[in-house]
Amino acid sequence: MAGLEIPAWDPETALLIGAILLEAIVLYVGYGGLERLFGPYLMRLLIGGEASVQ
């Protein structure tokens, strides 16, 4: 049956997928931290305060 075969995993492919997932997690956490640190400052700087954002 065409298309129903289970592909064999190459260790290099699994390592590459793991590295990409790890990089995505690190970037997600890193950008979240930067937003938490600099977000309020940038809101005050750009639009004059956090209250006017809503």
Residue pairs with C-beta under 8 A, 6 or more apart in sequence:
40 50
43 49
43 50
43 53
44 50
47 53
